[in-house]
Amino acid sequence: MKNLLFITEGWCDRARNGKGLSNSIHNIYSSFKKTNISKSFNWSYLYFDEIYIKKDIHINTLKEKIWNKIKPDIIIYCLLGQSKMNPNKDFMGFFQNKETKNIIIWPDLRFSNYLDYEDLY
């Protein structure tokens, strides 16, 4: 069975948890969970905003630990505009070099942001 990891924001409005859960919770996780495809994966998720705000750790520093614990075959990212909490392209490249497939959902994307990540494709 393949390992699927979601790396997304957990809270809307820049990780202020009093504002409620992000759209990723019900749009991505819930939709995926209701499909038959979800039964084909061991899946888990990490909230990069929660890690950053509550633990004062940037997700970029956790790539080795994530690899050793989960060994994801696929990672689905949902990024927050130009937030400094987003995993960077070196983080994604680390997993790409391990033959992990990276899928990026970037709702607040501006074309100029994309140029920094285009070498991942």
C-alpha positions in Angstrom: 0.0 0.0 0.0 1.3 3.5 -0.9 1.9 6.2 1.6 0.1 9.5 1.0 0.9 12.7 3.0 -1.0 15.9 2.9 1.0 19.0 3.9 -1.4 21.9 4.3 -2.5 24.7 6.5 -4.8 23.7 9.3 -6.4 27.0 10.1 -7.9 29.7 8.0 -6.8 33.4 8.3 -3.1 32.7 8.7 -3.2 30.2 11.5 -5.4 32.0 13.9 -7.2 29.0 15.2 -10.0 31.1 16.7 -11.1 31.7 13.0 -11.9 28.1 12.3 -10.5 25.3 10.2 -9.2 25.9 6.7 -11.0 24.9 3.5 -8.4 22.1 3.1 -10.0 20.2 5.9 -13.4 19.8 4.2 -12.5 20.3 0.6 -9.4 18.1 0.3 -9.4 15.6 3.2 -13.1 15.0 3.4 -13.5 14.6 -0.4 -10.6 12.2 -0.5 -11.8 10.2 2.5 -15.2 9.7 0.8 -13.7 8.1 -2.3 -12.8 4.5 -2.9 -9.3 5.7 -3.8 -8.6 6.6 -0.2 -8.7 2.9 0.8 -5.7 2.3 -1.5 -3.4 4.5 0.7 -2.0 4.8 4.1 -2.6 8.5 4.5 -1.7 11.1 7.0 -1.4 14.9 7.2 0.7 17.7 8.7 -0.3 21.3 9.3 2.7 23.5 8.5 1.1 26.5 10.1 0.3 24.8 13.4 3.9 23.4 13.5 5.3 26.8 12.9 3.1 28.7 15.4 2.6 26.3 18.2 6.0 24.6 18.2 8.1 27.4 16.7 9.5 24.9 14.1 9.5 25.4 10.4 8.4 22.4 8.4 11.6 22.7 6.2 13.6 21.5 9.2 11.6 18.3 9.5 12.1 16.7 6.1 14.5 13.9 7.3 12.2 13.1 10.2 9.1 13.0 7.9 11.0 10.7 5.5 12.1 8.3 8.2 8.7 8.1 9.8 6.3 8.2 6.8 8.3 7.6 3.6 5.6 9.2 1.5 5.1 8.0 -2.1 2.9 11.0 -2.8 2.7 14.4 -1.1 -0.2 16.8 -1.7 0.6 20.3 -0.6 -1.8 23.2 -0.2 0.2 26.4 0.2 -0.7 29.8 1.6 0.1 32.6 -0.9 3.5 33.9 -0.1 3.5 32.8 3.5 6.9 32.2 5.1 5.3 29.1 6.7 5.1 27.3 3.4 7.5 24.5 2.7 10.1 25.7 0.3 11.3 24.2 -3.0 14.4 22.6 -1.3 11.9 20.7 1.0 9.9 19.5 -2.0 13.1 18.7 -3.9 14.3 16.5 -1.1 11.3 14.3 -1.5 11.4 14.5 -5.3 14.9 13.1 -5.0 13.5 10.2 -3.0 11.1 9.6 -6.0 8.1 11.0 -4.0 5.5 12.6 -6.3 4.8 16.2 -5.3 1.3 17.6 -6.0 1.0 21.3 -5.3 -2.3 23.1 -4.8 -1.6 26.8 -4.5 -4.9 28.8 -4.3 -3.3 32.2 -3.8 -0.7 31.7 -6.5 0.6 34.6 -8.6 2.6 33.7 -11.7 5.8 35.3 -10.3 5.7 32.9 -7.3 5.5 29.9 -9.6 8.9 30.8 -11.2 10.8 29.8 -8.1 9.2 26.3 -8.2 9.2 25.5 -11.9 12.4 23.4 -11.7 10.4 20.9 -9.7 8.4 19.9 -12.7 
